[in-house]
């Protein structure tokens, strides 16, 4: 990105616009390297789905904390290209996290992690899919599941993700399943907001 900016400045004139462009490009490149959230995170997100009383608290505004949790639980290196993190905590500790990354406007990849057997609740599902489909305006979510991770594959298909393709040797340990949930197939959104 920086090289492109300098290349376009054939006259070698140092203008305020060029300096600002270089600074912004350096900040963006650093964010991509460090796995920081994108520049424009949605602010003031309020779920549009009805929520039930729960002893678990939604974490909608601490993207780096959720990202660190998901990375630790999934043994990931956090090489996400911009991301949003949505968490669920019990007694101040995260018990679940979702990372939405590689956002294109119509699609994004989703990564899910949870601790224990009872981390998931209906509120969390509704908020995650409301955020993705209603707040971000996605048409689909893509799940990438290693072929040797049968538990994740079962979990994702139980949620409603459908198998699209298996990429031979696409994963870290072998084949990679590509799963998709389309907005119209999401059963966690109330009919009136779909």
C-alpha positions in Angstrom: 0.0 0.0 0.0 2.8 2.5 0.9 4.8 1.5 -2.2 1.8 2.1 -4.3 1.3 5.6 -2.9 4.9 6.5 -3.4 4.9 5.1 -7.0 2.0 7.3 -7.9 3.9 10.3 -6.6 6.2 10.4 -9.6 7.1 14.1 -9.1 8.6 13.3 -5.7 6.6 16.2 -4.2 6.0 15.9 -0.5 2.4 17.2 0.0 0.2 17.1 3.1 -2.1 14.7 1.2 0.9 12.4 0.5 2.0 12.5 4.1 -1.5 11.8 5.4 -1.8 8.9 2.9 1.4 7.4 4.0 0.5 7.6 7.7 -2.9 6.1 7.2 -1.4 3.3 5.0 1.2 2.5 7.7 -1.5 2.4 10.4 -3.7 0.1 8.3 -0.8 -2.2 7.5 0.1 -2.4 11.3 -3.5 -3.2 12.1 -3.5 -6.1 9.6 -0.2 -7.4 11.0 -1.3 -7.1 14.7 -4.8 -8.4 14.1 -6.5 -5.2 15.4 -10.1 -4.5 14.6 -10.8 -2.6 11.4 -10.9 1.2 11.4 -14.7 1.5 11.3 -16.2 -0.7 13.9 -20.0 -0.4 14.2 -20.8 1.9 17.2 -23.9 2.0 19.2 -25.0 -1.5 18.2 -28.2 -2.5 19.8 -29.7 -5.9 19.1 -32.9 -5.8 17.1 -33.9 -9.3 18.4 -35.9 -9.8 21.6 -33.7 -11.0 24.5 -34.6 -13.3 27.4 -33.3 -12.8 30.9 -30.0 -14.5 31.4 -27.2 -14.9 33.9 -24.7 -14.4 31.0 -23.8 -11.0 29.8 -23.2 -10.1 26.1 -19.9 -8.5 25.3 -20.4 -6.3 22.2 -17.8 -3.7 22.6 -14.5 -5.4 23.5 -13.3 -6.8 20.2 -9.6 -7.3 21.2 -10.6 -9.2 24.4 -12.9 -11.5 22.5 -10.3 -12.0 19.7 -7.7 -13.1 22.3 -10.2 -15.5 23.8 -11.2 -17.1 20.5 -7.5 -17.3 19.4 -6.6 -19.1 22.6 -9.5 -21.5 22.5 -9.0 -22.3 18.8 -5.1 -22.3 18.8 -5.2 -19.6 16.2 -2.5 -17.0 15.3 -5.1 -14.2 14.9 -4.1 -13.5 11.3 -7.6 -12.1 10.7 -8.0 -9.3 8.2 -9.9 -6.8 10.3 -12.5 -8.4 12.6 -15.4 -7.9 14.9 -15.6 -9.8 18.2 -18.8 -10.7 20.1 -18.5 -12.4 23.4 -20.5 -13.9 26.2 -19.4 -13.8 29.8 -20.4 -15.4 33.0 -19.3 -13.9 36.3 -16.9 -11.6 34.5 -15.1 -14.3 32.5 -15.6 -15.0 28.8 -17.2 -18.4 28.1 -17.9 -17.8 24.4 -16.6 -15.7 21.6 -17.3 -15.2 17.9 -15.0 -13.5 15.4 -16.4 -12.1 12.2 -13.5 -11.4 9.8 -12.6 -10.9 6.1 -15.8 -8.8 5.8 -16.6 -8.0 2.1 -20.0 -6.3 2.6 -21.9 -9.4 1.5 -19.9 -12.2 3.2 -17.6 -12.7 6.2 -15.8 -15.7 7.8 -17.0 -16.7 11.2 -15.0 -18.4 14.0 -16.6 -19.7 17.2 -15.2 -20.8 20.5 -16.8 -21.7 23.8 -15.8 -23.2 27.2 -17.6 -26.2 28.8 -20.9 -27.8 27.8 -23.4 -25.1 28.6 -21.8 -21.9 27.2 -24.2 -21.3 24.4 -27.6 -19.6 24.9 -30.4 -18.5 22.6 -29.7 -14.8 23.3 -26.1 -15.2 22.1 -27.1 -17.0 18.9 -29.8 -14.4 18.1 -27.4 -11.5 18.7 -24.5 -12.9 16.7 -26.8 -13.5 13.7 -28.6 -10.2 14.1 -25.3 -8.5 14.2 -24.1 -10.3 11.0 -27.2 -10.2 8.9 -29.0 -7.0 10.1 -26.2 -4.7 11.4 -23.5 -5.7 8.9 -25.9 -6.4 6.1 -24.3 -9.7 5.2 -26.0 -12.1 2.7 -24.0 -15.1 4.0 -21.5 -16.3 6.6 -18.7 -18.7 5.8 -17.4 -21.2 8.2 -14.1 -22.9 7.6 -13.7 -26.2 9.4 -10.7 -28.5 9.4 -11.8 -32.0 8.1 -10.4 -33.6 11.3 -12.6 -31.4 13.6 -15.7 -33.6 13.7 -17.1 -31.7 16.8 -17.0 -28.3 15.0 -18.5 -29.7 11.9 -21.4 -31.2 13.9 -21.9 -28.0 15.8 -21.9 -25.8 12.7 -24.3 -28.1 10.8 -26.6 -28.2 13.9 -26.7 -24.4 13.8 -27.8 -24.5 10.2 -24.6 -24.1 8.2 -24.6 -26.1 5.0 -21.6 -27.8 3.4 -20.6 -26.0 0.2 -17.2 -27.5 -0.7 -14.3 -29.5 0.6 -11.0 -28.0 -0.3 -8.4 -30.8 -0.6 -5.3 -29.9 1.5 -6.8 -26.5 2.3 -6.4 -26.7 6.1 -3.5 -26.8 8.5 -3.8 -30.5 8.9 -5.5 -31.7 5.7 -8.7 -31.0 4.0 -10.9 -28.0 4.8 -14.7 -27.9 4.7 -16.3 -24.7 3.6 -19.7 -24.2 5.2 -22.3 -21.5 4.5 -25.2 -19.9 6.3 -27.3 -17.7 4.1 -29.4 -14.9 5.6 -32.7 -16.5 4.4 -31.7 -19.8 6.0 -31.0 -18.4 9.5 -33.6 -19.6 11.9 -32.3 -17.4 14.8 -33.7 -14.2 13.3 -37.4 -13.3 14.0 -39.4 -13.6 10.8 -40.3 -9.9 10.9 -36.6 -8.7 10.6 -35.5 -11.3 8.0 
